[in-house]
Amino acid sequence: MARILIADDSTVMRRSLRLILSKAGHTVVGQATDGISVCQMYNQLKPDLVTMDITMPGMNGIEAMLKILESDPHAKIIMITAIDQKRMILDAIESGARHYIIKPFKEDKVLYTVNEVLKQD
C-alpha cells in the first residue's frame, strides 16, 4: 500500500481523508495545513502520493504543487477542491496534477482516484 501525505487547511477534511485512506490500508505519513508545510514535508517524507487542497493559506495548492514538481517532476498529486472552483481544477491539471477530487467527496471516489493515480508512471 501507499505512503500518502495529506494537505488541507480543514481539520475535518484531513481527518476524513486519513480515515478513508487508513481503512483501505494506506499509510498517512503526514498532514499539512498550508502550502509551505506540504512542500517541506514532501521533501522530508518522500510520499508515494499527495492529496492537496487547492485553497490553503500562505501558498495555495497549485503554487505548492508547482514547487513540489520542480524538485520531483514525477510526484503524484491529487488536487481536492470545492465544486465551485472548476477553473482552478483545470489550471491544476494543466500544471501537473494527476487527478482531482471534488468536495464534498465520497469514500469510493477517493479510493478510486487514489488507486488510479498510484497505477500511473
VEXVO-323108 format. One line per field, with one value per atom (N, C-alpha, C): residue number from 0; residue in one letter; atom name; y, z, x. Coordinates in steps of 0.1 Angstrom, whole numbers, plus 5000, padded with zeros to 4 digits. Example, Ala and Ser with C-alpha at 12.3 -4.5 7.8 and 13.67 -1.06 7.14 Angstrom:
REM VEXVO-323108
pos	c(0	0	0	1	1	1)
code	c(a	a	a	s	s	s)
site	c(N	CA	C	N	CA	C)
y	c(4943	4955	4967	4978	4989	5000)
z	c(5078	5078	5078	5071	5071	5079)
x	c(5132	5123	5132	5128	5137	5129)
//
This chain:
REM VEXVO-323108
pos	c(0	0	0	1	1	1	2	2	2	3	3	3	4	4	4	5	5	5	6	6	6	7	7	7	8	8	8	9	9	9	10	10	10	11	11	11	12	12	12	13	13	13	14	14	14	15	15	15	16	16	16	17	17	17	18	18	18	19	19	19	20	20	20	21	21	21	22	22	22	23	23	23	24	24	24	25	25	25	26	26	26	27	27	27	28	28	28	29	29	29	30	30	30	31	31	31	32	32	32	33	33	33	34	34	34	35	35	35	36	36	36	37	37	37	38	38	38	39	39	39	40	40	40	41	41	41	42	42	42	43	43	43	44	44	44	45	45	45	46	46	46	47	47	47	48	48	48	49	49	49	50	50	50	51	51	51	52	52	52	53	53	53	54	54	54	55	55	55	56	56	56	57	57	57	58	58	58	59	59	59	60	60	60	61	61	61	62	62	62	63	63	63	64	64	64	65	65	65	66	66	66	67	67	67	68	68	68	69	69	69	70	70	70	71	71	71	72	72	72	73	73	73	74	74	74	75	75	75	76	76	76	77	77	77	78	78	78	79	79	79	80	80	80	81	81	81	82	82	82	83	83	83	84	84	84	85	85	85	86	86	86	87	87	87	88	88	88	89	89	89	90	90	90	91	91	91	92	92	92	93	93	93	94	94	94	95	95	95	96	96	96	97	97	97	98	98	98	99	99	99	100	100	100	101	101	101	102	102	102	103	103	103	104	104	104	105	105	105	106	106	106	107	107	107	108	108	108	109	109	109	110	110	110	111	111	111	112	112	112	113	113	113	114	114	114	115	115	115	116	116	116	117	117	117	118	118	118	119	119	119	120	120	120)
code	c(m	m	m	a	a	a	r	r	r	i	i	i	l	l	l	i	i	i	a	a	a	d	d	d	d	d	d	s	s	s	t	t	t	v	v	v	m	m	m	r	r	r	r	r	r	s	s	s	l	l	l	r	r	r	l	l	l	i	i	i	l	l	l	s	s	s	k	k	k	a	a	a	g	g	g	h	h	h	t	t	t	v	v	v	v	v	v	g	g	g	q	q	q	a	a	a	t	t	t	d	d	d	g	g	g	i	i	i	s	s	s	v	v	v	c	c	c	q	q	q	m	m	m	y	y	y	n	n	n	q	q	q	l	l	l	k	k	k	p	p	p	d	d	d	l	l	l	v	v	v	t	t	t	m	m	m	d	d	d	i	i	i	t	t	t	m	m	m	p	p	p	g	g	g	m	m	m	n	n	n	g	g	g	i	i	i	e	e	e	a	a	a	m	m	m	l	l	l	k	k	k	i	i	i	l	l	l	e	e	e	s	s	s	d	d	d	p	p	p	h	h	h	a	a	a	k	k	k	i	i	i	i	i	i	m	m	m	i	i	i	t	t	t	a	a	a	i	i	i	d	d	d	q	q	q	k	k	k	r	r	r	m	m	m	i	i	i	l	l	l	d	d	d	a	a	a	i	i	i	e	e	e	s	s	s	g	g	g	a	a	a	r	r	r	h	h	h	y	y	y	i	i	i	i	i	i	k	k	k	p	p	p	f	f	f	k	k	k	e	e	e	d	d	d	k	k	k	v	v	v	l	l	l	y	y	y	t	t	t	v	v	v	n	n	n	e	e	e	v	v	v	l	l	l	k	k	k	q	q	q	d	d	d)
site	c(N	CA	C	N	CA	C	N	CA	C	N	CA	C	N	CA	C	N	CA	C	N	CA	C	N	CA	C	N	CA	C	N	CA	C	N	CA	C	N	CA	C	N	CA	C	N	CA	C	N	CA	C	N	CA	C	N	CA	C	N	CA	C	N	CA	C	N	CA	C	N	CA	C	N	CA	C	N	CA	C	N	CA	C	N	CA	C	N	CA	C	N	CA	C	N	CA	C	N	CA	C	N	CA	C	N	CA	C	N	CA	C	N	CA	C	N	CA	C	N	CA	C	N	CA	C	N	CA	C	N	CA	C	N	CA	C	N	CA	C	N	CA	C	N	CA	C	N	CA	C	N	CA	C	N	CA	C	N	CA	C	N	CA	C	N	CA	C	N	CA	C	N	CA	C	N	CA	C	N	CA	C	N	CA	C	N	CA	C	N	CA	C	N	CA	C	N	CA	C	N	CA	C	N	CA	C	N	CA	C	N	CA	C	N	CA	C	N	CA	C	N	CA	C	N	CA	C	N	CA	C	N	CA	C	N	CA	C	N	CA	C	N	CA	C	N	CA	C	N	CA	C	N	CA	C	N	CA	C	N	CA	C	N	CA	C	N	CA	C	N	CA	C	N	CA	C	N	CA	C	N	CA	C	N	CA	C	N	CA	C	N	CA	C	N	CA	C	N	CA	C	N	CA	C	N	CA	C	N	CA	C	N	CA	C	N	CA	C	N	CA	C	N	CA	C	N	CA	C	N	CA	C	N	CA	C	N	CA	C	N	CA	C	N	CA	C	N	CA	C	N	CA	C	N	CA	C	N	CA	C	N	CA	C	N	CA	C	N	CA	C	N	CA	C	N	CA	C	N	CA	C	N	CA	C	N	CA	C	N	CA	C	N	CA	C	N	CA	C	N	CA	C	N	CA	C	N	CA	C	N	CA	C	N	CA	C	N	CA	C	N	CA	C)
y	c(4988	5000	5013	5024	5036	5044	5053	5063	5076	5082	5093	5105	5117	5130	5137	5142	5149	5164	5173	5187	5194	5199	5206	5215	5227	5235	5232	5223	5219	5206	5207	5196	5185	5188	5178	5171	5178	5172	5163	5167	5159	5146	5148	5136	5126	5131	5123	5115	5122	5116	5105	5109	5100	5087	5088	5076	5068	5074	5067	5059	5066	5061	5050	5052	5042	5029	5031	5020	5011	5017	5010	5004	5006	5000	5009	5022	5031	5037	5042	5049	5064	5071	5086	5090	5094	5097	5111	5120	5133	5141	5152	5161	5175	5182	5196	5205	5217	5226	5238	5239	5250	5246	5254	5251	5250	5259	5259	5246	5242	5230	5218	5217	5205	5203	5215	5214	5209	5214	5209	5195	5191	5177	5167	5172	5163	5160	5170	5168	5159	5160	5151	5137	5136	5123	5115	5121	5115	5105	5110	5101	5096	5085	5080	5089	5096	5104	5115	5126	5138	5141	5142	5148	5163	5172	5186	5195	5202	5212	5223	5228	5240	5252	5255	5267	5265	5270	5269	5283	5286	5299	5299	5311	5313	5310	5297	5293	5284	5287	5278	5265	5256	5242	5241	5250	5250	5255	5265	5270	5259	5253	5242	5231	5227	5216	5219	5231	5235	5235	5239	5238	5224	5215	5201	5195	5198	5192	5198	5209	5215	5206	5201	5193	5178	5174	5160	5160	5160	5160	5148	5137	5125	5124	5135	5135	5132	5124	5121	5130	5139	5148	5148	5147	5148	5160	5169	5181	5179	5186	5185	5199	5201	5214	5213	5225	5226	5227	5223	5222	5235	5246	5259	5264	5256	5261	5253	5251	5243	5249	5262	5268	5265	5264	5261	5246	5238	5224	5222	5229	5229	5234	5245	5251	5241	5234	5224	5212	5207	5196	5200	5212	5217	5220	5222	5225	5212	5201	5189	5180	5183	5174	5162	5151	5138	5136	5141	5139	5149	5149	5158	5151	5156	5151	5164	5163	5175	5172	5183	5183	5186	5181	5170	5157	5149	5137	5124	5114	5101	5091	5082	5073	5065	5060	5053	5061	5074	5083	5086	5088	5090	5078	5066	5054	5051	5053	5051	5060	5073	5082	5079	5076	5073	5061	5051	5038	5041	5049	5052	5060	5069	5077	5069	5060	5051	5042	5039	5030	5037	5050	5058	5058	5059	5060	5074)
z	c(5000	5000	5000	4997	4995	5008	5007	5018	5012	5020	5015	5024	5018	5025	5022	5033	5031	5034	5025	5027	5026	5037	5037	5049	5048	5060	5069	5065	5073	5081	5094	5102	5099	5096	5093	5080	5070	5057	5059	5066	5069	5076	5086	5094	5085	5077	5068	5058	5052	5043	5050	5061	5069	5072	5076	5079	5067	5056	5044	5039	5039	5033	5043	5055	5065	5065	5064	5063	5051	5040	5028	5028	5039	5040	5037	5033	5030	5044	5043	5055	5052	5061	5060	5068	5060	5066	5072	5068	5074	5070	5077	5074	5075	5064	5064	5063	5069	5069	5060	5053	5044	5033	5023	5011	5015	5023	5027	5035	5044	5052	5043	5033	5025	5017	5012	5004	5013	5025	5034	5038	5041	5044	5033	5020	5009	5007	5009	5007	5018	5030	5041	5040	5037	5038	5025	5013	5000	4999	5001	5000	4985	4984	4971	4964	4972	4967	4977	4971	4979	4975	4985	4983	4988	4979	4982	4979	4989	4988	4979	4970	4962	4970	4979	4986	5001	5002	5016	5018	5031	5034	5031	5029	5026	5012	5008	4995	4991	4980	4977	4971	4969	4965	4951	4942	4929	4930	4938	4939	4946	4956	4964	4954	4946	4937	4927	4922	4912	4919	4931	4939	4941	4944	4946	4932	4922	4909	4904	4908	4904	4910	4922	4928	4925	4921	4918	4907	4894	4883	4882	4890	4889	4901	4909	4921	4916	4924	4921	4931	4925	4933	4928	4938	4935	4942	4934	4939	4944	4955	4961	4962	4957	4957	4958	4961	4962	4948	4946	4933	4925	4932	4925	4920	4921	4917	4904	4894	4883	4875	4873	4866	4873	4886	4893	4891	4890	4887	4873	4863	4850	4851	4858	4860	4866	4876	4884	4875	4867	4858	4847	4841	4831	4837	4850	4857	4862	4861	4865	4875	4880	4889	4881	4888	4882	4881	4890	4891	4901	4903	4912	4919	4930	4938	4942	4940	4943	4957	4965	4979	4977	4984	4993	4986	4991	4984	4991	4984	4989	4990	4999	5001	4988	4981	4969	4958	4957	4948	4952	4964	4969	4966	4970	4968	4953	4945	4930	4925	4928	4923	4928	4941	4946	4939	4937	4931	4916	4909	4895	4894	4903	4902	4906	4916	4920	4909	4900	4889	4878	4878	4868	4870	4858	4859	4862)
x	c(5008	5000	5009	5003	5010	5012	5022	5025	5020	5010	5003	5005	5007	5007	4995	4988	4975	4978	4973	4975	4961	4956	4943	4942	4937	4936	4925	4916	4904	4907	4906	4908	4898	4886	4876	4880	4884	4888	4900	4910	4922	4918	4910	4905	4898	4889	4881	4890	4899	4908	4917	4922	4930	4923	4910	4902	4900	4896	4893	4906	4917	4929	4935	4934	4939	4931	4918	4909	4912	4916	4919	4933	4941	4954	4966	4963	4974	4979	4991	4997	4998	4991	4992	5005	5015	5028	5029	5019	5019	5007	5004	4993	4998	4996	5000	4988	4989	4977	4979	4990	4992	5002	5004	5012	5027	5032	5046	5049	5041	5043	5043	5034	5033	5046	5052	5064	5076	5077	5087	5085	5073	5070	5073	5069	5072	5087	5095	5109	5115	5109	5114	5109	5096	5089	5089	5091	5090	5079	5066	5055	5053	5045	5041	5031	5023	5012	5009	5004	4999	4985	4976	4963	4964	4960	4962	4950	4946	4935	4941	4932	4937	4937	4928	4927	4932	4945	4951	4958	4960	4966	4981	4986	5001	5004	5005	5008	4997	4989	4978	4983	4974	4977	4984	4980	4986	5001	5003	5017	5025	5020	5027	5030	5020	5022	5033	5034	5044	5058	5059	5071	5076	5067	5070	5074	5067	5070	5084	5088	5101	5112	5110	5120	5119	5106	5103	5093	5097	5087	5078	5082	5073	5064	5063	5054	5040	5033	5019	5010	5003	4995	4981	4971	4957	4952	4946	4941	4926	4923	4910	4904	4892	4886	4871	4865	4851	4845	4833	4826	4826	4826	4825	4839	4849	4862	4867	4858	4862	4873	4874	4886	4899	4899	4911	4915	4905	4908	4915	4910	4916	4930	4932	4946	4955	4950	4958	4962	4953	4955	4966	4964	4973	4987	4987	5000	5007	5001	5008	5001	4989	4982	4978	4978	4975	4960	4952	4938	4932	4919	4913	4901	4897	4886	4878	4865	4856	4850	4850	4843	4829	4820	4822	4824	4833	4837	4831	4830	4826	4838	4837	4848	4852	4842	4846	4853	4849	4855	4870	4872	4886	4895	4890	4898	4900	4890	4891	4902	4901	4911	4925	4926	4940	4945	4937	4942	4946	4938	4942	4955	4957	4969	4981	4980	4991	4995	4986	4990	4998	4997	5004	5019	5026	5041	5045)
//
